[in-house]
C-alpha cells in the first residue's frame, strides 16, 4: 500500500467498506445523560433507537476531535513508516480540522521523512465520504499521495450538498446554521432547504410547503446541477426516514440516473445536529456549484 487513507466518523461510510480497504477512522464522540459514546461501527449502531430517543426529547451533546486524539490516531501509522492522507469534515461546521493541522505539524517534527496530507472537504456525511471512495479508487489505480491530494483539493469545490430537515432547532441549537436564518416552525408544513456553501458552512437558501414537495425539490436540484452522473457515486443520508430516502432514489433514477447511489443512515454525531427526519443528497456538479 503506497499510503494510508484515514478519515473521521462524519464520513458516514459502511463499516464493511472501511474494513475492506483498511481505512482508519477517528471518532467524533457524543454523550447522553453524561454518558459518552462513539460510533465506529455503523452497522452495529441502533439508529432507530437513537432517533426515537431524540424525538422523545433526549439531549445529545457532541464533542469535536481534539489535538491529543489526533496525535494518538496518526502516530502509529507514522511509526510504521506510512504516509497519511487524512480526509476531514468541513472546517466550516467543526473546529476539528484545526486540531488535525496542529497534530500534523507537531508530528512532522518527529517524523520529518513522512508525508501528512490533510484535506478539508468543506463537507460532512457522504459529502465527505464520497471523497474517501475517490481516494481509494485513485490509490488502486496507482496514484501517489500527492496526486490524490491535489485531485480532491480541486474536486471538493464541485461537491453539492443539499438537504431538508423536519426542525431547524437542532441546527440552531448547536450553531451549525450560518447566515440569516429564521426559525421555521412546523405550522403550515413549511420545510426548509439547506446546502453547504463555498466555505463549507450550512446555509438555509429556500423553503417549501410539505415533505413530498421538499423531496421533489432535492431531486430538482440534482437534475439542474449534476454533471456526468453516469460516472459518479451519488450519496443519500437520512435520519430515520427510510421511505423518503427510497422516494428520492427513485426520482434520481428517472431523468439522470447515476452510476451508483449509496444510501446510509446518519451516524449519531452529525445526525444529532441535523435532527430526526433529515434527508440529504450529495453529488458532483460544476466548479461553481456551491454558490448556486
N, C-alpha and C positions, 0 to 999 in steps of 0.2 A: 504494500500500500504506500503510495507516494507521499501522502499526507493524511492527517486525521481531520474528519469533519465533526464539528461539535455544534450544539445548539442549546436552547433552553426549552422548558416545557410549554411556553407560549406557542411554539411552532405547531403543536396540536396534531402531531403525526402518530399513526398507529404504532403501538409498541413493537409489533412483529416486524414492521419495516425498519425501525431503528435498530433492532437486534440483528436483523439480516445483514444490514450494511455497516454494522459496528459504529454507529453514530452515538457518541457520548452526549448525555443530556444533563444539564444542571437545572435543578428545580426552583421555580418560584414557590413560595410557601403561603399557606393561608391558615387562619385559625377560626374556630367556632367555640364560643364559651371558654376562651383562654386555652383551648387545646389545639396544638399546632399540627398541621398535616402538609404533605407534599404528594404530588401525583405523577410519578414516573411511569406508571403502568396504566395507560388509558383504557385498555381492555378490562382491567380489574376495577376501575373506578365506577361506582354505582351512581351514574349521573342522574337517573330519575329520582333517586332518593335525595340527592343533593339539591336538585332544583325544586323538588317538592318542599324541602325544608326552607328554601329561600322564599317560596310563595307563602309559606306559613309564618314568615317573619324572622327567620334565622339571620342573625347579624354576622356576616362573614367579613373578616378583616384579612388583608393581604400584606405581604412583605416583599420588597424587591430583593434581588440577589446582591449581597454586599461584597466588599473587597476581599475579605477573608475567604468567602465561599468560592470566589473566582480563583484566588491563589491556590486553594486546595484542589479545585477542579482541574486547573490547567497543568499544574506541576508534574503529576505522574506521567503525562504524555511527553513532556519535555525531557524528563529524566530518562525515558526510553529512547530518546533521540528522534522523536516525531515532531514534524512541523504541524501547526494548528491553524485551521480555518474555522473561525467561530462565527456562526450566523445568528444574529441577535434580534430581539424585539425592538421595536421603534423607540428611539430616544425621545420622540415626541409625546409618548404616553408613559414612559418609565425612566427613572434615573439609573437603571441597572447598567445601561451601556457605558455610562461614565465610569462605573466601577470595573467593568471589563477592561476598559482602556487603561485604567490605573494599574490593574493587576498585570496586564501585558507589559507595560513599561517597566514595572518592578522586576518581573521575571526575566526579561531580556537582558538585564544587567547580570543575572546569574547564568543565563544560557545564551550568550551572545551569538552562537553559531546556529541557533534555531530561528525559525520564522513563526511569527504570530500575526495572522491577518484577521482583523475584526470587521465584520460587516453590520452596519446599522441598516436594517432592511427598510426602515420607515414604515413598518407593517407589524401586524400581530396575527395570531392564529394561522390559518393556511396562507395568508398573505406573506407570512414568514416561511411557513413550511414548504411552500412550492419552491422556494429558492434552495432549500435543503435538497429537495428532489433533483433540482437542476444541477447542484454541485456534485451529487452522487453520479449523475449521468455523465457529466463532463470528466470527472475523475476516472470513470470506467472507460472513457474514450482516450485516456492517456494525457489529458491536460494537466499541467503542473499547477501548483497552488496559486501562483501569481496570475496565470491565465484565468483561472476560475474566479479569483477575487476581482479582477478587473471587469470581467464579464458581468458578474452580479452587481457590482457597484454601478455599472451603466444601466443594467436592466431594471433595477429596483424602482426607477422612476416611472416605469411602464406598468407597475402593478396597481390595478384599480381595486379598491376595497369599498364596497357599498353594503349597507345593512339597515335593517329596521328593527326596532325594539318595541316591546309592549309598554315600557315605562322608562322615561328618561331619568327618573330619580336615581337609578343605580349609577349612571354615568355622572350625574350631577353630584351625588354624594361623595364620589371618590375623585372628583376634579378632572375626569378624563374628557369632558366636553370642553372644547376651546371655542372662542369667538362668541358672537352674540346669539345665545341660545335661550329661548323662552321655555318655561316649564310647560310641557304638552300633557294635558290631562287625558283621562280615558273617556270623558264625556264626548259624545258625538263620534266616538270611534276614530279619533284622529290618530294617525300613525306617523311618527317622524321617520325621515330618511336621512341617513348619515353616511359619511365617507371619510377616508383618510386623505388629508390634503398633502401639499408638496413637502411639508415638514414632518409628515408622519403623525400629525395631530388629528383628533377626531372633531369633525365639524358637522353641524346639522344644516343641510342645504335645502330641504324641502319637507313637505308633509302631505299626506294624502288621507282619504277617508276610507277606512275599512282595511282589514287584514288582507283580503284577497286582492284588492287593488294594489296594496303595498308590495305584495309578492310579484304582481304583474309589472310594477314599476322597476323592480330589481332586474327582471328579465329584459325589460325595455332598455335599460342602461347597458346591459350586456350586448344586445343586438346593435345598439348605436355605436359602442366604443370598442368592442373586442376586435383584435387583429389576429389573423391566421389561427382561428380556433381549432382547425384540424390538426395543428401541431402542438397544442398545449394541454396541460392538465389544468382544469378549472376546479376551484375549491368551493365547497359549501360547508359552512359550520352553523350548527343550530344549538340552542339551549333548551332541549327537551320540547321540540316541536317537529317531530319526525315527519308527520303528514305534510306540513308546509314545505319541508326540505324536498320531499318527493315531488310535490307540485312544481317547485322551482326547477328541479331536474328535468321534468317533462317539458316545461316551457323552453328551457335552454336547448333542448334537442330538436325543437320544431323548425327553427329557421337556420341556425348556425351551429350545428352540433359540434362540440369539441372532441378532441382526440380521446379524452377521458374526463370523468367527473369524480372527484374524490370528496365524499361526504363524511363529516365527522361530527360528533357531539362536542361542544365546547368543553375544554378541560376546566377545572374549577376556578383557577385564579382569574383568567381572562373572563370566564363565564360569570363570575361574581360581579365584575364591573359592568358588563352589558346587561345582565339580568335574564331571568327565565323568559322564554318566548322569543329571544333574539334569533334572527335569521340573517346570515351574512353570505356574501358572494365575493369571490376573488378571481380576477382574470387579468390577462395582459392586454394592454392597448398601445397607443402611440406614446411618444416621449412626453407629451403634454397632458396625458390623460388625467393626472391627479388634479389638474386645475379645472376640469370640465364637469 
